[in-house]
Amino acid sequence: MSRILALDYGLQRVGVAVTDPLRMFAQPLTTVDTRLILDYLKDYLSKESVDIIVLGLPTRFDGSDTHATSFVNVFAEKLRTTFPAVNLVMADERLTSRMAKASLLASGMKKNQRKDKKHLDTVSAALILQTYLETYS
């Protein structure tokens, strides 16, 4: 079975999460510099079977766009063009950063480790993916 990949896109870095082959669990995978994400995905998709990419879409509580929404939409078009065989799903990512912070705190991670935003980005991607799995599986 193909995996599902999730991305938490940011201007500096992208959090990446992936399901297990049975699509039961979301797991944080890595964080990639935004400038390198398409190359990373090309390499990853050449090695792993992925048929869905879930991309977090930032919106405000009222559903309106944030300052980052347009950047994510531009990136979404690049994904569609670069990987036409992979289904792209846009997923609401409201509150994922806040939930990721709480998750890292609850995990017992030390304060100096929690300051590294890479952890936050991968956990946010995993939360986006887990929400997708719970909603559509």
C-alpha positions as CSV (number, residue, x, y, z in Angstrom):
1,M,0.0,0.0,0.0
2,S,1.2,3.5,-0.7
3,R,2.1,5.9,2.0
4,I,0.5,9.3,2.6
5,L,2.9,12.2,3.1
6,A,2.1,15.5,4.9
7,L,3.8,18.9,4.7
8,D,3.7,21.8,7.0
9,Y,5.0,24.5,4.7
10,G,6.9,27.5,6.0
11,L,9.0,30.2,4.4
12,Q,12.2,28.9,6.1
13,R,11.6,25.1,6.4
14,V,9.0,22.5,5.8
15,G,8.0,19.9,8.3
16,V,7.5,16.4,6.8
17,A,5.5,13.5,8.2
18,V,4.5,10.2,6.7
19,T,2.2,7.3,7.4
20,D,3.3,3.7,7.9
21,P,2.7,1.5,4.9
22,L,-0.7,0.4,6.2
23,R,-1.7,4.1,6.6
24,M,-2.7,3.7,10.3
25,F,-0.3,6.1,12.0
26,A,1.3,9.4,11.2
27,Q,5.0,9.8,12.1
28,P,7.2,12.9,12.0
29,L,9.9,12.3,9.4
30,T,12.1,15.3,9.0
31,T,12.4,19.0,8.4
32,V,13.7,20.3,5.1
33,D,14.9,23.8,4.1
34,T,12.1,25.3,2.0
35,R,14.5,26.0,-0.9
36,L,15.3,22.3,-1.1
37,I,11.9,20.7,-0.5
38,L,11.1,19.9,-4.2
39,D,14.5,18.1,-4.6
40,Y,13.9,16.3,-1.3
41,L,10.4,15.2,-2.4
42,K,11.7,14.0,-5.8
43,D,14.3,11.8,-4.1
44,Y,11.8,10.5,-1.5
45,L,9.1,9.7,-4.0
46,S,11.7,7.9,-6.2
47,K,12.3,5.5,-3.2
48,E,8.8,5.3,-1.6
49,S,5.4,4.8,-3.0
50,V,3.2,7.9,-2.1
51,D,-0.1,8.6,-3.7
52,I,-1.4,11.4,-1.5
53,I,0.4,14.5,-0.3
54,V,-1.5,16.4,2.4
55,L,-0.5,20.1,2.5
56,G,-1.4,22.2,5.5
57,L,-3.3,25.3,4.6
58,P,-3.0,28.2,7.1
59,T,-6.3,30.0,7.8
60,R,-7.6,32.2,10.5
61,F,-10.4,31.0,12.9
62,D,-13.0,32.7,10.7
63,G,-11.7,30.8,7.6
64,S,-10.0,33.8,6.0
65,D,-6.5,33.7,4.6
66,T,-3.4,34.5,6.7
67,H,-0.3,36.2,5.5
68,A,1.1,32.7,4.6
69,T,-1.9,31.3,2.7
70,S,-0.8,32.8,-0.7
71,F,2.7,31.3,-0.3
72,V,1.2,27.9,0.5
73,N,-1.1,28.1,-2.6
74,V,1.9,29.0,-4.8
75,F,3.8,26.0,-3.4
76,A,0.7,23.8,-4.0
77,E,0.8,24.7,-7.7
78,K,4.4,23.7,-7.8
79,L,3.6,20.3,-6.2
80,R,0.8,19.7,-8.7
81,T,3.1,20.6,-11.6
82,T,6.1,18.6,-10.4
83,F,4.2,15.5,-9.2
84,P,1.0,15.3,-11.4
85,A,0.5,11.6,-10.5
86,V,0.2,12.3,-6.8
87,N,-3.1,13.5,-5.4
88,L,-2.7,16.8,-3.5
89,V,-5.0,17.4,-0.6
90,M,-5.2,20.8,1.1
91,A,-5.9,20.4,4.9
92,D,-6.8,23.0,7.5
93,E,-3.9,23.5,9.8
94,R,-5.4,25.8,12.4
95,L,-4.1,25.2,15.8
96,T,-1.5,22.6,14.8
97,S,1.4,24.7,15.9
98,R,-0.2,25.2,19.3
99,M,-1.0,21.5,19.6
100,A,2.5,20.6,18.6
101,K,4.0,22.8,21.3
102,A,1.7,21.1,23.9
103,S,2.7,17.7,22.6
104,L,6.4,18.5,22.8
105,L,5.9,19.8,26.4
106,A,3.9,16.7,27.4
107,S,6.6,14.4,25.9
108,G,9.0,15.7,28.5
109,M,11.3,17.4,25.9
110,K,13.7,19.8,27.6
111,K,13.1,23.5,27.1
112,N,16.3,24.1,25.1
113,Q,15.3,21.2,22.7
114,R,11.8,22.7,22.3
115,K,13.3,25.9,21.1
116,D,14.5,24.1,18.0
117,K,11.7,24.9,15.6
118,K,12.5,21.8,13.5
119,H,10.8,19.6,16.2
120,L,7.7,21.8,16.1
121,D,7.5,21.6,12.3
122,T,7.7,17.8,12.1
123,V,5.2,17.4,14.9
124,S,2.9,19.9,13.2
125,A,3.1,17.9,9.9
126,A,2.3,14.7,11.8
127,L,-0.7,16.4,13.4
128,I,-1.9,17.5,10.0
129,L,-1.5,14.0,8.8
130,Q,-3.1,12.3,11.8
131,T,-6.1,14.6,11.5
132,Y,-6.4,13.7,7.8
133,L,-6.3,10.0,8.6
134,E,-8.9,10.3,11.3
135,T,-11.2,12.3,9.0
136,Y,-10.9,10.4,5.8
137,S,-9.9,6.8,6.7
